[in-house]
Amino acid sequence: MNTIGSSPEALAAHRDRAQQDYVELVERGLSLDLTRGKPAADQLDLSAPLLALPGETYRSAESVDTRNYGGLHGLRELREIFSVPLQVPVEQLVAAGNSSLELMHDSLVHAMLSVLPGAASRWVDQERIAFLCPVPGYDRHFGVCERLGIEMIPVPMTDQGPDMDTVERLVAEDASVKGIWCVPKYSNPDGISYSDEVVDRLAAMPTAAPDFRIFWDNAYAVHHLTDERVAIADVLAACAGHGHPDRAFVFGSTSKITFAGSGVGFFGASPDNVTWLLGNLAKRTIGPDKVNQLRHALFLKDEAGVHAHMDLHRAKLRPKFDAVLRILEAELGSTGLATWTDPKGGYFITLKVLDGCAREVVRRAVDAGIVLTPAGATHPHGQDPDDAVIRIAPSFPTPEELEQAIAGVTACVRLVGYEKLLADTAS
């Protein structure tokens, strides 16, 4: 039965049942957190051997003393391990500090304060700087733009990636549009992987700005949730093939591979872009934490070691995603009140409720002791024009906590949804 078409009497009965369920939910006194896609403790335990590494070994494969200054490019053996997963040639891959977000932030700051390859001037000297933001998207991308005063232009996502007709029109007509944020594999939060056509169009499209950049945040390059290892097209190769070798900045990290916050971030780009970044980095650091890079290289060993390690993560994550999907289907599947994604990888499930309901669902959940990512966080400035998208992060709670939390969320969705439908019928 689809309650969207139900009579007012039936809707009222559904609402009354949802109210009772919600009262019982509040009385349970829960304290649960689904806000961020953090690895759970048992996932972090998978990398416990890192704590004993590198032991008495402190020289890299090239006999670099990792205890000392220098080596801004990062250890070659670690770059070799991640070259194929990130689709970046070893010489064009930089291994840096612990965070890809740090590299994205700094790349924007450097673009503001120094002249990018292909640019006529620093961005800070130009009247307006804007970025395209596929939505729903990653709130921290939006936060960096907001901090730096970069205007954000929302672009709809499709099941193949960003709406390329819109993207191509905007970049062709406006030279102040300097870039686009992309999470190309298992995107945050929808889990969409970009099609080959989308990647090719991003690489080929004419842009009014000669210094246009694709910020290619490949955060979930190896974060599969099924036996299928989804592959995406090589954006650097595509850009070079279309005569735009400097167009893409590729980012990645080990943050959800080993220890979150104690990993290694990566930057990949054309040789000219790498030279530009290293020249700027040299003003702020004498070198990255090479000891940490060495321990990661020793622990992961090679690309096969990365995939084997991620299979262990998948064994812990997949049951949690399955539990969320099972509960959503059982509690909401026949109601017409919500839809949700079934991702093949990444860290999130997107729950889409009736327009105008997301903020109220999140508020009711918080009042019941279930903290969710704020409604609107998936859009620039926290403003979802439809007020419909809620990001679910299943990874951090225990399985028992997760099931309680999702069951509670569905109670909030039913209550708010039925209230809205009743109000609509009365208006």
C-alpha positions in Angstrom: 0.0 0.0 0.0 1.3 3.5 -0.9 -0.1 5.9 1.8 0.5 8.9 -0.4 -2.9 8.2 -1.9 -4.6 7.1 1.4 -7.7 8.7 2.8 -7.5 11.3 5.6 -8.9 8.7 8.0 -6.2 6.2 7.0 -3.5 8.8 7.2 -4.7 9.8 10.7 -4.5 6.2 11.8 -1.0 5.9 10.5 -0.1 9.2 12.2 -1.5 8.1 15.6 0.5 4.8 15.4 3.6 6.7 14.5 3.0 9.1 17.4 2.8 6.2 19.8 6.0 4.6 18.4 7.7 8.0 18.8 6.7 8.4 22.4 8.0 4.9 23.2 11.3 5.8 21.3 11.8 8.9 23.4 11.1 7.0 26.6 14.0 4.6 25.8 16.5 7.4 26.6 18.8 6.6 23.7 22.2 8.4 23.1 23.3 7.4 19.6 25.4 9.2 17.0 25.1 8.7 13.2 26.6 12.1 12.2 29.9 11.2 10.5 31.4 8.4 8.5 34.1 7.4 11.0 35.6 3.9 11.1 34.4 1.9 14.1 36.9 0.7 16.7 37.0 -2.8 15.3 37.9 -1.4 11.9 40.8 0.6 13.5 41.9 -2.6 15.2 42.7 -4.0 11.7 45.6 -1.7 11.5 47.0 -2.3 15.0 50.4 -3.5 13.7 51.1 0.0 12.6 51.7 0.9 16.2 54.8 -1.3 16.3 56.1 -0.1 13.0 58.6 0.9 11.6 60.4 -0.6 14.7 64.1 -0.3 14.3 63.8 0.3 10.5 64.0 4.0 9.6 65.5 4.0 6.1 63.2 3.9 3.1 63.7 1.7 0.0 65.8 4.4 -1.4 67.9 4.6 1.8 66.3 7.9 2.9 66.6 8.5 6.6 62.9 9.0 7.4 63.7 10.6 10.8 65.2 13.7 9.2 64.0 16.7 7.3 63.3 16.7 3.5 61.6 14.5 1.0 58.7 16.9 0.2 57.4 14.5 -2.6 56.9 11.7 -0.1 58.3 8.2 0.0 58.4 6.5 -3.4 57.5 3.1 -2.1 54.2 4.4 -0.7 53.4 6.3 -3.8 54.0 3.2 -5.8 51.4 1.3 -3.7 48.7 4.0 -4.3 49.6 4.9 -7.9 47.2 2.4 -9.5 44.3 2.8 -7.1 44.4 6.6 -7.5 45.2 6.4 -11.2 48.2 8.7 -11.0 51.7 8.0 -12.3 54.2 7.6 -9.5 56.2 10.7 -10.4 53.0 12.8 -10.5 51.8 11.6 -7.1 52.7 13.4 -3.8 52.4 11.7 -0.5 52.0 14.4 2.2 50.5 14.8 5.6 47.6 13.0 7.3 44.7 14.5 5.4 43.4 14.9 1.9 41.1 17.6 3.1 44.2 19.5 4.2 45.6 19.2 0.7 42.3 20.3 -0.8 42.2 23.3 1.5 45.8 24.2 0.8 45.5 23.8 -2.9 42.7 26.4 -2.9 44.6 28.7 -0.6 47.7 28.4 -2.9 45.5 29.1 -6.0 44.2 32.2 -4.2 47.7 33.5 -3.3 49.9 32.2 -6.2 49.5 31.9 -9.9 48.3 28.5 -11.1 49.7 27.0 -14.3 47.6 28.5 -17.1 46.3 31.4 -14.9 46.8 35.1 -15.8 46.7 36.1 -12.1 46.2 35.0 -8.6 42.6 34.2 -7.8 42.6 36.6 -4.9 43.2 39.4 -7.4 40.1 38.5 -9.4 36.7 40.0 -8.7 34.7 36.8 -8.3 35.7 33.2 -7.8 33.1 30.4 -8.0 33.0 26.6 -7.8 30.4 24.2 -9.1 29.1 21.9 -6.3 27.3 18.7 -7.3 24.5 18.2 -4.8 23.9 16.3 -2.7 27.6 16.5 -1.8 30.3 16.7 0.9 29.8 19.3 3.5 33.5 19.8 4.1 34.1 20.8 0.5 31.4 23.4 0.9 33.0 24.6 4.2 36.4 25.2 2.6 34.7 27.4 -0.1 32.7 29.2 2.5 35.8 30.0 4.5 37.7 31.4 1.5 34.8 33.4 0.2 34.4 31.2 -2.9 30.9 31.4 -4.4 29.2 28.0 -4.6 26.9 27.1 -7.5 24.8 23.9 -7.0 24.7 21.4 -9.8 22.2 18.4 -9.7 23.6 14.9 -9.5 22.3 12.2 -11.8 22.9 8.4 -11.5 25.9 8.9 -13.8 27.5 11.8 -12.0 26.9 15.6 -12.2 24.4 16.9 -14.7 26.9 17.6 -17.5 24.6 19.7 -19.6 24.5 22.2 -16.7 28.2 21.9 -16.0 29.2 22.5 -19.6 27.0 25.5 -19.9 28.2 27.1 -16.7 31.9 26.6 -17.4 31.7 27.8 -21.0 29.9 31.1 -20.3 31.6 32.3 -17.1 35.4 32.8 -16.6 34.9 33.3 -12.9 33.8 29.6 -12.5 37.2 28.2 -11.6 36.5 24.6 -10.5 34.2 21.8 -9.6 34.1 19.5 -6.6 33.9 15.8 -7.5 33.8 12.6 -5.4 33.9 10.3 -8.5 33.7 6.9 -6.9 31.0 5.9 -4.4 30.2 9.6 -4.0 29.4 11.2 -0.7 26.6 10.8 0.1 24.7 9.0 -2.8 27.3 6.3 -3.5 27.2 7.1 -7.3 30.3 6.3 -9.4 30.9 8.6 -12.4 30.3 7.0 -15.8 33.0 7.0 -18.5 31.0 9.5 -20.5 30.8 12.0 -17.6 34.6 11.7 -17.0 35.3 12.3 -20.7 33.0 15.3 -20.9 34.6 16.8 -17.8 38.0 16.4 -19.4 37.0 17.6 -22.8 34.6 20.5 -22.1 35.6 24.1 -23.2 36.0 26.4 -20.2 36.0 30.2 -20.2 38.6 30.1 -17.4 42.0 28.9 -18.6 42.9 27.9 -15.1 39.8 25.8 -14.4 40.4 22.9 -12.1 38.6 19.6 -11.3 39.0 18.8 -7.6 38.8 15.1 -7.9 38.4 13.8 -4.4 38.8 10.1 -4.8 38.2 9.4 -1.2 36.7 5.9 -1.7 39.0 4.6 -4.4 39.3 1.2 -2.7 36.3 1.3 -0.4 34.1 -1.4 -1.9 31.0 -2.9 -0.2 30.4 -5.7 -2.7 32.5 -8.3 -4.6 32.5 -5.9 -7.5 35.3 -3.5 -7.5 33.7 -0.6 -9.4 36.2 1.1 -11.8 36.1 4.7 -13.0 37.8 6.3 -16.0 41.3 7.8 -15.5 40.6 11.6 -15.3 44.3 12.6 -15.6 44.7 10.6 -18.8 41.4 11.9 -20.1 42.3 15.5 -19.5 45.7 15.1 -21.1 44.1 13.3 -24.1 41.8 16.2 -24.7 44.6 18.8 -24.5 43.9 19.9 -20.9 46.8 18.2 -18.9 46.6 20.7 -16.0 42.8 20.5 -15.5 42.6 17.8 -12.7 43.8 17.7 -9.1 43.4 14.2 -7.7 43.2 13.7 -4.0 43.1 10.6 -1.8 44.2 9.3 1.6 44.5 6.3 3.9 42.2 7.9 6.4 39.5 5.1 6.1 42.1 2.5 5.3 44.3 2.5 8.3 44.0 5.0 11.2 41.7 7.9 10.6 43.6 11.1 11.4 46.9 9.3 11.5 47.2 8.4 7.8 48.7 9.8 4.6 47.1 12.2 2.2 47.9 12.2 -1.6 47.9 14.8 -4.4 48.1 13.8 -8.0 48.2 16.0 -11.1 50.2 17.0 -14.1 54.0 17.6 -13.8 53.5 21.4 -13.9 50.8 21.2 -11.2 53.0 19.1 -9.0 55.9 21.5 -9.4 53.5 24.3 -8.5 52.2 22.6 -5.4 55.6 21.5 -4.1 56.9 25.0 -4.6 54.1 26.3 -2.4 54.4 23.5 0.2 58.1 24.3 0.6 57.1 27.6 2.1 55.1 25.9 4.9 56.9 22.6 5.6 60.3 21.1 5.2 58.8 17.7 4.6 56.0 15.3 5.6 56.0 12.7 8.3 58.1 10.2 6.5 58.2 7.8 9.5 54.5 7.5 9.2 54.7 7.0 5.5 57.3 4.3 6.0 55.2 2.4 8.5 52.3 2.5 6.1 54.5 1.1 3.3 55.7 -1.7 5.5 52.2 -2.5 6.7 50.4 -2.4 3.4 53.3 -3.8 1.3 51.8 -3.3 -2.1 48.6 -2.7 -4.0 47.4 -6.2 -3.4 47.9 -5.7 0.3 45.7 -2.6 0.2 42.9 -4.6 -1.5 43.3 -7.5 1.0 43.1 -5.0 3.9 40.0 -3.4 2.5 38.3 -6.8 2.2 38.6 -7.0 6.0 37.0 -3.6 6.3 34.2 -4.7 3.9 33.5 -7.8 6.1 32.8 -5.4 9.0 30.9 -2.7 7.1 28.7 -4.7 4.8 26.5 -6.2 7.5 25.9 -2.7 8.9 24.8 -1.4 5.5 22.6 -4.5 5.1 21.0 -3.9 8.5 20.1 -0.3 7.6 18.6 -1.3 4.2 16.7 -4.1 5.8 15.1 -1.9 8.5 14.4 0.9 6.0 12.6 -1.5 3.8 10.6 -3.1 6.6 9.5 0.2 8.2 9.2 2.5 5.2 9.1 0.3 2.1 5.4 0.3 1.6 4.7 3.8 2.9 5.7 6.1 0.0 7.3 8.4 2.6 11.0 7.9 1.6 13.5 6.5 -0.8 17.1 5.5 -0.2 20.3 4.5 -1.9 21.8 1.0 -2.0 25.5 1.9 -2.6 28.2 -0.5 -3.9 30.9 1.3 -1.9 31.8 4.2 0.3 30.5 5.1 3.7 27.0 6.5 3.4 23.3 5.8 2.6 21.2 8.8 1.4 17.7 8.8 2.8 15.3 11.1 0.9 12.1 12.0 2.7 9.1 14.0 1.6 10.0 17.5 0.5 9.9 19.9 3.5 10.4 17.1 6.1 14.2 16.5 6.5 14.9 19.2 9.1 11.9 18.1 11.2 12.9 14.4 11.0 16.4 15.3 12.2 15.0 17.5 15.0 12.6 14.7 16.2 15.5 12.2 16.1 17.7 14.5 18.1 15.0 14.9 20.7 14.8 11.1 20.9 18.6 10.8 21.5 19.6 10.0 17.9 22.0 12.5 16.4 22.1 12.7 12.6 24.1 14.9 10.2 22.2 18.2 10.0 19.6 18.3 7.3 21.0 20.6 4.5 24.6 19.6 5.2 24.7 17.9 1.8 24.2 21.4 0.1 26.1 24.6 0.1 25.6 26.8 3.1 23.5 24.0 4.6 20.5 24.9 2.5 18.7 22.0 0.8 16.0 23.8 -1.3 13.8 20.7 -1.1 14.6 20.0 2.6 14.5 16.3 1.7 18.0 14.8 2.0 19.3 13.1 5.1 22.8 11.4 5.2 23.0 8.1 7.1 26.5 7.1 8.3 26.3 3.4 9.4 30.0 2.7 10.1 30.7 4.0 13.6 28.0 2.5 15.9 28.0 -1.0 17.1 25.6 -3.3 15.2 23.1 -3.2 18.1 23.3 0.6 18.4 22.9 1.0 14.6 19.7 -1.1 14.5 18.2 0.9 17.4 19.2 4.2 15.7 17.8 3.3 12.3 14.6 1.9 13.7 14.3 5.2 15.6 14.9 7.3 12.5 12.2 5.4 10.6 9.7 6.2 13.4 10.6 9.9 13.0 10.2 9.7 9.2 6.8 8.1 9.6 5.6 10.6 12.2 6.8 13.7 10.3 5.7 12.3 6.9 2.2 11.4 8.0 1.8 14.8 9.7 2.7 16.5 6.5 0.4 14.4 4.4 -2.5 15.1 6.8 -1.7 18.8 6.7 -1.6 18.7 2.9 -5.0 17.1 2.7 -6.4 19.7 5.1 -5.1 22.7 3.1 
